Amino acid sequence: MGREIDESWIDEAIARYRRLDQLRAEFDQAVASHAVSVHSPDNSIEVVVTAAGAITDVRINGTLHHRNPSEFAREIRAVVTTAADAARWARDKLAAEVFGKLPPLGED
């Protein structure tokens, strides 16, 4: 005895796959273009990072000649860690916005 094929379910699954593919492309574009700016605890360093995690800019506020090298290194580590956390947060927020509107299969 052969199995019946539910063509409407298959058509719906194909349409859903195409929609997921489109949403994934929108998400990839959004994470590459969305940037977040973070500062070191002492505000001497600013890092701009995309939601994809790429650091696009680093700015140093003030002069460096009076800075203690180990203190400055701590500030750099702190701001880079904060930038990674900010990128993760932005990526999660964008994912919720893009994929959160997708209804479960069978509820389109």
TIDREN-882234 format. One record per residue: x, z, y of N, C-alpha, C, O in turn; residue number from 1; residue in three letters. Coordinates in steps of 0.1 Angstrom, whole numbers, plus 5000, padded with zeros to 4 digits. Layout:
@n_xx X&n_zz Z&n_yy Y&ca_xx X&ca_zz Z&ca_yy Y&c_xx X&c_zz Z&c_yy Y&o_xx X&o_zz Z&o_yy Y&vexza NUM&gukol ALA
...
This chain:
@n_xx 5008&n_zz 5000&n_yy 4988&ca_xx 5000&ca_zz 5000&ca_yy 5000&c_xx 5009&c_zz 5000&c_yy 5012&o_xx 5018&o_zz 5009&o_yy 5014&vexza 1&gukol MET
@n_xx 5007&n_zz 4990&n_yy 5021&ca_xx 5015&ca_zz 4989&ca_yy 5033&c_xx 5011&c_zz 4999&c_yy 5044&o_xx 4999&o_zz 5003&o_yy 5044&vexza 2&gukol GLY
@n_xx 5020&n_zz 5002&n_yy 5053&ca_xx 5017&ca_zz 5010&ca_yy 5064&c_xx 5011&c_zz 5002&c_yy 5076&o_xx 5016&o_zz 4990&o_yy 5078&vexza 3&gukol ARG
@n_xx 5002&n_zz 5007&n_yy 5083&ca_xx 4996&ca_zz 5000&ca_yy 5094&c_xx 5006&c_zz 5002&c_yy 5106&o_xx 5011&o_zz 5013&o_yy 5108&vexza 4&gukol GLU
@n_xx 5007&n_zz 4992&n_yy 5114&ca_xx 5016&ca_zz 4993&ca_yy 5126&c_xx 5007&c_zz 4994&c_yy 5138&o_xx 4998&o_zz 4987&o_yy 5140&vexza 5&gukol ILE
@n_xx 5009&n_zz 5005&n_yy 5145&ca_xx 5002&ca_zz 5008&ca_yy 5158&c_xx 5009&c_zz 5000&c_yy 5169&o_xx 5018&o_zz 5005&o_yy 5175&vexza 6&gukol ASP
@n_xx 5004&n_zz 4988&n_yy 5172&ca_xx 5010&ca_zz 4980&ca_yy 5182&c_xx 5009&c_zz 4985&c_yy 5196&o_xx 5019&o_zz 4984&o_yy 5204&vexza 7&gukol GLU
@n_xx 4999&n_zz 4992&n_yy 5199&ca_xx 4997&ca_zz 4998&ca_yy 5212&c_xx 5008&c_zz 5009&c_yy 5214&o_xx 5013&o_zz 5011&o_yy 5225&vexza 8&gukol SER
@n_xx 5010&n_zz 5017&n_yy 5203&ca_xx 5021&ca_zz 5028&ca_yy 5204&c_xx 5034&c_zz 5021&c_yy 5206&o_xx 5042&o_zz 5026&o_yy 5214&vexza 9&gukol TRP
@n_xx 5037&n_zz 5010&n_yy 5199&ca_xx 5050&ca_zz 5003&ca_yy 5201&c_xx 5051&c_zz 4998&c_yy 5215&o_xx 5062&o_zz 4999&o_yy 5221&vexza 10&gukol ILE
@n_xx 5041&n_zz 4992&n_yy 5220&ca_xx 5041&ca_zz 4986&ca_yy 5234&c_xx 5044&c_zz 4997&c_yy 5244&o_xx 5051&o_zz 4996&o_yy 5253&vexza 11&gukol ASP
@n_xx 5037&n_zz 5009&n_yy 5241&ca_xx 5039&ca_zz 5020&ca_yy 5250&c_xx 5053&c_zz 5026&c_yy 5250&o_xx 5059&o_zz 5029&o_yy 5260&vexza 12&gukol GLU
@n_xx 5059&n_zz 5026&n_yy 5238&ca_xx 5072&ca_zz 5031&ca_yy 5236&c_xx 5082&c_zz 5021&c_yy 5243&o_xx 5092&o_zz 5026&o_yy 5249&vexza 13&gukol ALA
@n_xx 5080&n_zz 5009&n_yy 5241&ca_xx 5089&ca_zz 4999&ca_yy 5248&c_xx 5088&c_zz 5000&c_yy 5263&o_xx 5098&o_zz 5000&o_yy 5270&vexza 14&gukol ILE
@n_xx 5076&n_zz 5002&n_yy 5268&ca_xx 5074&ca_zz 5003&ca_yy 5283&c_xx 5081&c_zz 5016&c_yy 5288&o_xx 5087&o_zz 5017&o_yy 5298&vexza 15&gukol ALA
@n_xx 5080&n_zz 5027&n_yy 5280&ca_xx 5086&ca_zz 5040&ca_yy 5283&c_xx 5101&c_zz 5038&c_yy 5283&o_xx 5108&o_zz 5044&o_yy 5292&vexza 16&gukol ARG
@n_xx 5107&n_zz 5031&n_yy 5273&ca_xx 5121&ca_zz 5029&ca_yy 5272&c_xx 5126&c_zz 5022&c_yy 5285&o_xx 5136&o_zz 5025&o_yy 5291&vexza 17&gukol TYR
@n_xx 5119&n_zz 5011&n_yy 5289&ca_xx 5122&ca_zz 5004&ca_yy 5301&c_xx 5122&c_zz 5013&c_yy 5313&o_xx 5131&o_zz 5012&o_yy 5322&vexza 18&gukol ARG
@n_xx 5111&n_zz 5021&n_yy 5314&ca_xx 5110&ca_zz 5030&ca_yy 5325&c_xx 5122&c_zz 5040&c_yy 5325&o_xx 5127&o_zz 5043&o_yy 5336&vexza 19&gukol ARG
@n_xx 5126&n_zz 5046&n_yy 5314&ca_xx 5137&ca_zz 5055&ca_yy 5313&c_xx 5150&c_zz 5048&c_yy 5317&o_xx 5158&o_zz 5054&o_yy 5324&vexza 20&gukol LEU
@n_xx 5151&n_zz 5035&n_yy 5313&ca_xx 5163&ca_zz 5028&ca_yy 5317&c_xx 5164&c_zz 5026&c_yy 5332&o_xx 5174&o_zz 5027&o_yy 5338&vexza 21&gukol ASP
@n_xx 5152&n_zz 5023&n_yy 5338&ca_xx 5151&ca_zz 5022&ca_yy 5353&c_xx 5154&c_zz 5035&c_yy 5360&o_xx 5162&o_zz 5035&o_yy 5370&vexza 22&gukol GLN
@n_xx 5149&n_zz 5046&n_yy 5355&ca_xx 5151&ca_zz 5059&ca_yy 5360&c_xx 5166&c_zz 5063&c_yy 5359&o_xx 5171&o_zz 5069&o_yy 5368&vexza 23&gukol LEU
@n_xx 5172&n_zz 5060&n_yy 5348&ca_xx 5186&ca_zz 5063&ca_yy 5346&c_xx 5195&c_zz 5056&c_yy 5356&o_xx 5204&o_zz 5061&o_yy 5362&vexza 24&gukol ARG
@n_xx 5191&n_zz 5043&n_yy 5359&ca_xx 5199&ca_zz 5035&ca_yy 5369&c_xx 5197&c_zz 5042&c_yy 5383&o_xx 5206&o_zz 5042&o_yy 5391&vexza 25&gukol ALA
@n_xx 5185&n_zz 5046&n_yy 5386&ca_xx 5182&ca_zz 5052&ca_yy 5399&c_xx 5190&c_zz 5065&c_yy 5400&o_xx 5196&o_zz 5069&o_yy 5410&vexza 26&gukol GLU
@n_xx 5190&n_zz 5073&n_yy 5389&ca_xx 5198&ca_zz 5086&ca_yy 5388&c_xx 5212&c_zz 5083&c_yy 5391&o_xx 5219&o_zz 5090&o_yy 5398&vexza 27&gukol PHE
@n_xx 5218&n_zz 5074&n_yy 5384&ca_xx 5232&ca_zz 5071&ca_yy 5385&c_xx 5236&c_zz 5067&c_yy 5399&o_xx 5246&o_zz 5071&o_yy 5404&vexza 28&gukol ASP
@n_xx 5227&n_zz 5059&n_yy 5406&ca_xx 5229&ca_zz 5055&ca_yy 5419&c_xx 5228&c_zz 5067&c_yy 5429&o_xx 5236&o_zz 5069&o_yy 5438&vexza 29&gukol GLN
@n_xx 5219&n_zz 5076&n_yy 5426&ca_xx 5217&ca_zz 5088&ca_yy 5434&c_xx 5228&c_zz 5097&c_yy 5433&o_xx 5233&o_zz 5103&o_yy 5444&vexza 30&gukol ALA
@n_xx 5233&n_zz 5100&n_yy 5421&ca_xx 5245&ca_zz 5110&ca_yy 5420&c_xx 5257&c_zz 5104&c_yy 5426&o_xx 5266&o_zz 5112&o_yy 5431&vexza 31&gukol VAL
@n_xx 5259&n_zz 5091&n_yy 5426&ca_xx 5271&ca_zz 5085&ca_yy 5432&c_xx 5271&c_zz 5085&c_yy 5447&o_xx 5281&o_zz 5086&o_yy 5454&vexza 32&gukol ALA
@n_xx 5258&n_zz 5085&n_yy 5453&ca_xx 5257&ca_zz 5084&ca_yy 5467&c_xx 5254&c_zz 5097&c_yy 5474&o_xx 5256&o_zz 5098&o_yy 5486&vexza 33&gukol SER
@n_xx 5249&n_zz 5107&n_yy 5467&ca_xx 5246&ca_zz 5120&ca_yy 5473&c_xx 5258&c_zz 5129&c_yy 5474&o_xx 5265&o_zz 5132&o_yy 5464&vexza 34&gukol HIS
@n_xx 5261&n_zz 5133&n_yy 5486&ca_xx 5273&ca_zz 5141&ca_yy 5489&c_xx 5269&c_zz 5155&c_yy 5494&o_xx 5259&o_zz 5157&o_yy 5501&vexza 35&gukol ALA
@n_xx 5277&n_zz 5165&n_yy 5490&ca_xx 5276&ca_zz 5179&ca_yy 5494&c_xx 5289&c_zz 5184&c_yy 5500&o_xx 5299&o_zz 5180&o_yy 5495&vexza 36&gukol VAL
@n_xx 5288&n_zz 5191&n_yy 5511&ca_xx 5300&ca_zz 5196&ca_yy 5518&c_xx 5300&c_zz 5211&c_yy 5515&o_xx 5290&o_zz 5218&o_yy 5517&vexza 37&gukol SER
@n_xx 5312&n_zz 5216&n_yy 5511&ca_xx 5314&ca_zz 5230&ca_yy 5509&c_xx 5327&c_zz 5235&c_yy 5516&o_xx 5336&o_zz 5227&o_yy 5519&vexza 38&gukol VAL
@n_xx 5327&n_zz 5248&n_yy 5519&ca_xx 5339&ca_zz 5254&ca_yy 5526&c_xx 5345&c_zz 5265&c_yy 5519&o_xx 5339&o_zz 5271&o_yy 5510&vexza 39&gukol HIS
@n_xx 5358&n_zz 5267&n_yy 5521&ca_xx 5365&ca_zz 5278&ca_yy 5515&c_xx 5360&c_zz 5291&c_yy 5521&o_xx 5353&o_zz 5291&o_yy 5531&vexza 40&gukol SER
@n_xx 5362&n_zz 5302&n_yy 5514&ca_xx 5357&ca_zz 5315&ca_yy 5519&c_xx 5361&c_zz 5318&c_yy 5533&o_xx 5354&o_zz 5324&o_yy 5541&vexza 41&gukol PRO
@n_xx 5373&n_zz 5313&n_yy 5538&ca_xx 5377&ca_zz 5316&ca_yy 5551&c_xx 5374&c_zz 5305&c_yy 5561&o_xx 5378&o_zz 5305&o_yy 5573&vexza 42&gukol ASP
@n_xx 5367&n_zz 5295&n_yy 5556&ca_xx 5363&ca_zz 5283&ca_yy 5564&c_xx 5375&c_zz 5274&c_yy 5569&o_xx 5373&o_zz 5266&o_yy 5578&vexza 43&gukol ASN
@n_xx 5386&n_zz 5276&n_yy 5563&ca_xx 5398&ca_zz 5268&ca_yy 5567&c_xx 5398&c_zz 5254&c_yy 5560&o_xx 5405&o_zz 5245&o_yy 5565&vexza 44&gukol SER
@n_xx 5391&n_zz 5253&n_yy 5549&ca_xx 5391&ca_zz 5240&ca_yy 5541&c_xx 5377&c_zz 5236&c_yy 5539&o_xx 5368&o_zz 5244&o_yy 5535&vexza 45&gukol ILE
@n_xx 5374&n_zz 5223&n_yy 5541&ca_xx 5361&ca_zz 5217&ca_yy 5538&c_xx 5363&c_zz 5206&c_yy 5527&o_xx 5372&o_zz 5198&o_yy 5529&vexza 46&gukol GLU
@n_xx 5355&n_zz 5206&n_yy 5517&ca_xx 5356&ca_zz 5196&ca_yy 5507&c_xx 5342&c_zz 5189&c_yy 5506&o_xx 5332&o_zz 5196&o_yy 5505&vexza 47&gukol VAL
@n_xx 5342&n_zz 5176&n_yy 5506&ca_xx 5330&ca_zz 5168&ca_yy 5504&c_xx 5330&c_zz 5162&c_yy 5490&o_xx 5340&o_zz 5156&o_yy 5486&vexza 48&gukol VAL
@n_xx 5320&n_zz 5165&n_yy 5482&ca_xx 5319&ca_zz 5161&ca_yy 5468&c_xx 5306&c_zz 5154&c_yy 5465&o_xx 5296&o_zz 5158&o_yy 5471&vexza 49&gukol VAL
@n_xx 5306&n_zz 5143&n_yy 5457&ca_xx 5294&ca_zz 5137&ca_yy 5453&c_xx 5287&c_zz 5145&c_yy 5442&o_xx 5294&o_zz 5153&o_yy 5436&vexza 50&gukol THR
@n_xx 5275&n_zz 5142&n_yy 5440&ca_xx 5268&ca_zz 5148&ca_yy 5428&c_xx 5274&c_zz 5144&c_yy 5415&o_xx 5272&o_zz 5151&o_yy 5405&vexza 51&gukol ALA
@n_xx 5281&n_zz 5133&n_yy 5415&ca_xx 5288&ca_zz 5129&ca_yy 5403&c_xx 5301&c_zz 5136&c_yy 5401&o_xx 5307&o_zz 5135&o_yy 5390&vexza 52&gukol ALA
@n_xx 5305&n_zz 5144&n_yy 5411&ca_xx 5317&ca_zz 5153&ca_yy 5409&c_xx 5330&c_zz 5147&c_yy 5416&o_xx 5340&o_zz 5153&o_yy 5415&vexza 53&gukol GLY
@n_xx 5328&n_zz 5136&n_yy 5422&ca_xx 5340&ca_zz 5129&ca_yy 5429&c_xx 5342&c_zz 5136&c_yy 5443&o_xx 5333&o_zz 5136&o_yy 5451&vexza 54&gukol ALA
@n_xx 5354&n_zz 5140&n_yy 5445&ca_xx 5358&ca_zz 5146&ca_yy 5458&c_xx 5361&c_zz 5134&c_yy 5467&o_xx 5370&o_zz 5126&o_yy 5464&vexza 55&gukol ILE
@n_xx 5353&n_zz 5133&n_yy 5478&ca_xx 5355&ca_zz 5121&ca_yy 5487&c_xx 5362&c_zz 5124&c_yy 5500&o_xx 5367&o_zz 5115&o_yy 5507&vexza 56&gukol THR
@n_xx 5363&n_zz 5137&n_yy 5503&ca_xx 5371&ca_zz 5141&ca_yy 5515&c_xx 5375&c_zz 5155&c_yy 5514&o_xx 5368&o_zz 5164&o_yy 5509&vexza 57&gukol ASP
@n_xx 5387&n_zz 5158&n_yy 5520&ca_xx 5392&ca_zz 5172&ca_yy 5522&c_xx 5396&c_zz 5173&c_yy 5536&o_xx 5404&o_zz 5165&o_yy 5541&vexza 58&gukol VAL
@n_xx 5391&n_zz 5183&n_yy 5543&ca_xx 5395&ca_zz 5185&ca_yy 5557&c_xx 5401&c_zz 5199&c_yy 5558&o_xx 5396&o_zz 5209&o_yy 5553&vexza 59&gukol ARG
@n_xx 5412&n_zz 5200&n_yy 5566&ca_xx 5419&ca_zz 5213&ca_yy 5568&c_xx 5416&c_zz 5216&c_yy 5583&o_xx 5419&o_zz 5209&o_yy 5592&vexza 60&gukol ILE
@n_xx 5410&n_zz 5228&n_yy 5585&ca_xx 5407&ca_zz 5233&ca_yy 5599&c_xx 5419&c_zz 5242&c_yy 5603&o_xx 5422&o_zz 5252&o_yy 5597&vexza 61&gukol ASN
@n_xx 5425&n_zz 5239&n_yy 5615&ca_xx 5436&ca_zz 5247&ca_yy 5620&c_xx 5449&c_zz 5242&c_yy 5615&o_xx 5450&o_zz 5232&o_yy 5608&vexza 62&gukol GLY
@n_xx 5459&n_zz 5249&n_yy 5618&ca_xx 5473&ca_zz 5245&ca_yy 5615&c_xx 5477&c_zz 5252&c_yy 5602&o_xx 5471&o_zz 5262&o_yy 5598&vexza 63&gukol THR
@n_xx 5487&n_zz 5247&n_yy 5595&ca_xx 5492&ca_zz 5252&ca_yy 5583&c_xx 5505&c_zz 5260&c_yy 5584&o_xx 5509&o_zz 5267&o_yy 5575&vexza 64&gukol LEU
@n_xx 5512&n_zz 5259&n_yy 5595&ca_xx 5525&ca_zz 5265&ca_yy 5596&c_xx 5525&c_zz 5280&c_yy 5595&o_xx 5535&o_zz 5286&o_yy 5592&vexza 65&gukol HIS
@n_xx 5514&n_zz 5286&n_yy 5598&ca_xx 5513&ca_zz 5301&ca_yy 5598&c_xx 5507&c_zz 5306&c_yy 5585&o_xx 5506&o_zz 5318&o_yy 5583&vexza 66&gukol HIS
@n_xx 5503&n_zz 5297&n_yy 5576&ca_xx 5496&ca_zz 5301&ca_yy 5563&c_xx 5506&c_zz 5305&c_yy 5553&o_xx 5517&o_zz 5300&o_yy 5551&vexza 67&gukol ARG
@n_xx 5502&n_zz 5316&n_yy 5546&ca_xx 5510&ca_zz 5320&ca_yy 5534&c_xx 5506&c_zz 5310&c_yy 5523&o_xx 5494&o_zz 5308&o_yy 5520&vexza 68&gukol ASN
@n_xx 5516&n_zz 5304&n_yy 5516&ca_xx 5513&ca_zz 5294&ca_yy 5506&c_xx 5504&c_zz 5299&c_yy 5494&o_xx 5496&o_zz 5292&o_yy 5490&vexza 69&gukol PRO
@n_xx 5507&n_zz 5311&n_yy 5489&ca_xx 5498&ca_zz 5316&ca_yy 5478&c_xx 5484&c_zz 5319&c_yy 5483&o_xx 5474&o_zz 5317&o_yy 5475&vexza 70&gukol SER
@n_xx 5482&n_zz 5324&n_yy 5495&ca_xx 5469&ca_zz 5326&ca_yy 5501&c_xx 5462&c_zz 5312&c_yy 5503&o_xx 5450&o_zz 5311&o_yy 5499&vexza 71&gukol GLU
@n_xx 5469&n_zz 5303&n_yy 5508&ca_xx 5463&ca_zz 5289&ca_yy 5510&c_xx 5459&c_zz 5283&c_yy 5496&o_xx 5449&o_zz 5276&o_yy 5495&vexza 72&gukol PHE
@n_xx 5468&n_zz 5285&n_yy 5486&ca_xx 5465&ca_zz 5280&ca_yy 5473&c_xx 5452&c_zz 5286&c_yy 5467&o_xx 5444&o_zz 5279&o_yy 5461&vexza 73&gukol ALA
@n_xx 5450&n_zz 5299&n_yy 5469&ca_xx 5438&ca_zz 5306&ca_yy 5465&c_xx 5426&c_zz 5300&c_yy 5472&o_xx 5415&o_zz 5298&o_yy 5465&vexza 74&gukol ARG
@n_xx 5427&n_zz 5297&n_yy 5485&ca_xx 5416&ca_zz 5291&ca_yy 5492&c_xx 5412&c_zz 5277&c_yy 5487&o_xx 5401&o_zz 5273&o_yy 5485&vexza 75&gukol GLU
@n_xx 5423&n_zz 5269&n_yy 5483&ca_xx 5421&ca_zz 5256&ca_yy 5478&c_xx 5414&c_zz 5257&c_yy 5464&o_xx 5404&o_zz 5250&o_yy 5462&vexza 76&gukol ILE
@n_xx 5418&n_zz 5266&n_yy 5455&ca_xx 5412&ca_zz 5268&ca_yy 5442&c_xx 5397&c_zz 5272&c_yy 5444&o_xx 5388&o_zz 5267&o_yy 5437&vexza 77&gukol ARG
@n_xx 5395&n_zz 5281&n_yy 5453&ca_xx 5381&ca_zz 5286&ca_yy 5456&c_xx 5372&c_zz 5275&c_yy 5460&o_xx 5361&o_zz 5273&o_yy 5455&vexza 78&gukol ALA
@n_xx 5376&n_zz 5267&n_yy 5470&ca_xx 5368&ca_zz 5256&ca_yy 5475&c_xx 5366&c_zz 5245&c_yy 5465&o_xx 5355&o_zz 5239&o_yy 5464&vexza 79&gukol VAL
@n_xx 5376&n_zz 5242&n_yy 5457&ca_xx 5374&ca_zz 5232&ca_yy 5446&c_xx 5364&c_zz 5237&c_yy 5436&o_xx 5356&o_zz 5229&o_yy 5431&vexza 80&gukol VAL
@n_xx 5365&n_zz 5249&n_yy 5432&ca_xx 5356&ca_zz 5255&ca_yy 5422&c_xx 5342&c_zz 5255&c_yy 5428&o_xx 5332&o_zz 5251&o_yy 5421&vexza 81&gukol THR
@n_xx 5340&n_zz 5258&n_yy 5441&ca_xx 5327&ca_zz 5258&ca_yy 5447&c_xx 5322&c_zz 5243&c_yy 5448&o_xx 5310&o_zz 5241&o_yy 5446&vexza 82&gukol THR
@n_xx 5331&n_zz 5234&n_yy 5450&ca_xx 5327&ca_zz 5220&ca_yy 5451&c_xx 5322&c_zz 5215&c_yy 5437&o_xx 5312&o_zz 5208&o_yy 5436&vexza 83&gukol ALA
@n_xx 5328&n_zz 5219&n_yy 5426&ca_xx 5324&ca_zz 5215&ca_yy 5413&c_xx 5310&c_zz 5221&c_yy 5410&o_xx 5301&o_zz 5215&o_yy 5405&vexza 84&gukol ALA
@n_xx 5308&n_zz 5234&n_yy 5414&ca_xx 5295&ca_zz 5240&ca_yy 5412&c_xx 5284&c_zz 5233&c_yy 5421&o_xx 5273&o_zz 5231&o_yy 5416&vexza 85&gukol ASP
@n_xx 5288&n_zz 5229&n_yy 5433&ca_xx 5278&ca_zz 5223&ca_yy 5442&c_xx 5275&c_zz 5209&c_yy 5436&o_xx 5263&o_zz 5205&o_yy 5437&vexza 86&gukol ALA
@n_xx 5284&n_zz 5202&n_yy 5430&ca_xx 5281&ca_zz 5189&ca_yy 5424&c_xx 5272&c_zz 5190&c_yy 5413&o_xx 5263&o_zz 5183&o_yy 5411&vexza 87&gukol ALA
@n_xx 5274&n_zz 5201&n_yy 5404&ca_xx 5266&ca_zz 5203&ca_yy 5393&c_xx 5251&c_zz 5207&c_yy 5397&o_xx 5242&o_zz 5202&o_yy 5392&vexza 88&gukol ARG
@n_xx 5250&n_zz 5215&n_yy 5408&ca_xx 5237&ca_zz 5219&ca_yy 5413&c_xx 5230&c_zz 5206&c_yy 5419&o_xx 5218&o_zz 5204&o_yy 5416&vexza 89&gukol TRP
@n_xx 5237&n_zz 5198&n_yy 5426&ca_xx 5231&ca_zz 5186&ca_yy 5432&c_xx 5227&c_zz 5176&c_yy 5421&o_xx 5216&o_zz 5170&o_yy 5421&vexza 90&gukol ALA
@n_xx 5235&n_zz 5175&n_yy 5410&ca_xx 5232&ca_zz 5166&ca_yy 5399&c_xx 5219&c_zz 5171&c_yy 5392&o_xx 5210&o_zz 5163&o_yy 5388&vexza 91&gukol ARG
@n_xx 5218&n_zz 5184&n_yy 5390&ca_xx 5207&ca_zz 5190&ca_yy 5383&c_xx 5194&c_zz 5188&c_yy 5391&o_xx 5183&o_zz 5185&o_yy 5386&vexza 92&gukol ASP
@n_xx 5195&n_zz 5190&n_yy 5404&ca_xx 5184&ca_zz 5188&ca_yy 5413&c_xx 5179&c_zz 5174&c_yy 5413&o_xx 5167&o_zz 5171&o_yy 5412&vexza 93&gukol LYS
@n_xx 5188&n_zz 5165&n_yy 5414&ca_xx 5185&ca_zz 5150&ca_yy 5414&c_xx 5178&c_zz 5147&c_yy 5400&o_xx 5169&o_zz 5139&o_yy 5400&vexza 94&gukol LEU
@n_xx 5184&n_zz 5152&n_yy 5389&ca_xx 5178&ca_zz 5149&ca_yy 5376&c_xx 5164&c_zz 5154&c_yy 5375&o_xx 5155&o_zz 5147&o_yy 5370&vexza 95&gukol ALA
@n_xx 5161&n_zz 5166&n_yy 5380&ca_xx 5147&ca_zz 5171&ca_yy 5380&c_xx 5138&c_zz 5163&c_yy 5389&o_xx 5127&o_zz 5160&o_yy 5385&vexza 96&gukol ALA
@n_xx 5143&n_zz 5158&n_yy 5400&ca_xx 5135&ca_zz 5149&ca_yy 5408&c_xx 5132&c_zz 5136&c_yy 5402&o_xx 5121&o_zz 5130&o_yy 5403&vexza 97&gukol GLU
@n_xx 5142&n_zz 5130&n_yy 5396&ca_xx 5141&ca_zz 5117&ca_yy 5390&c_xx 5133&c_zz 5117&c_yy 5376&o_xx 5124&o_zz 5109&o_yy 5374&vexza 98&gukol VAL
@n_xx 5138&n_zz 5126&n_yy 5367&ca_xx 5132&ca_zz 5126&ca_yy 5354&c_xx 5120&c_zz 5136&c_yy 5352&o_xx 5113&o_zz 5135&o_yy 5343&vexza 99&gukol PHE
@n_xx 5119&n_zz 5145&n_yy 5362&ca_xx 5108&ca_zz 5154&ca_yy 5361&c_xx 5094&c_zz 5148&c_yy 5362&o_xx 5084&o_zz 5154&o_yy 5358&vexza 100&gukol GLY
@n_xx 5093&n_zz 5137&n_yy 5368&ca_xx 5080&ca_zz 5130&ca_yy 5370&c_xx 5076&c_zz 5121&c_yy 5358&o_xx 5066&o_zz 5115&o_yy 5359&vexza 101&gukol LYS
@n_xx 5084&n_zz 5121&n_yy 5348&ca_xx 5081&ca_zz 5113&ca_yy 5336&c_xx 5072&c_zz 5120&c_yy 5327&o_xx 5076&o_zz 5131&o_yy 5321&vexza 102&gukol LEU
@n_xx 5060&n_zz 5115&n_yy 5324&ca_xx 5051&ca_zz 5122&ca_yy 5315&c_xx 5055&c_zz 5120&c_yy 5301&o_xx 5062&o_zz 5110&o_yy 5298&vexza 103&gukol PRO
@n_xx 5051&n_zz 5129&n_yy 5292&ca_xx 5054&ca_zz 5127&ca_yy 5278&c_xx 5048&c_zz 5115&c_yy 5272&o_xx 5038&o_zz 5110&o_yy 5278&vexza 104&gukol PRO
@n_xx 5053&n_zz 5109&n_yy 5261&ca_xx 5048&ca_zz 5097&ca_yy 5255&c_xx 5033&c_zz 5100&c_yy 5251&o_xx 5030&o_zz 5110&o_yy 5245&vexza 105&gukol LEU
@n_xx 5025&n_zz 5090&n_yy 5254&ca_xx 5011&ca_zz 5091&ca_yy 5251&c_xx 5002&c_zz 5096&c_yy 5263&o_xx 4990&o_zz 5097&o_yy 5262&vexza 106&gukol GLY
@n_xx 5009&n_zz 5100&n_yy 5274&ca_xx 5002&ca_zz 5106&ca_yy 5285&c_xx 5004&c_zz 5097&c_yy 5298&o_xx 5001&o_zz 5102&o_yy 5309&vexza 107&gukol GLU
@n_xx 5008&n_zz 5085&n_yy 5296&ca_xx 5010&ca_zz 5076&ca_yy 5308&c_xx 4997&c_zz 5072&c_yy 5314&o_xx 4997&o_zz 5064&o_yy 5324&vexza 108&gukol ASP
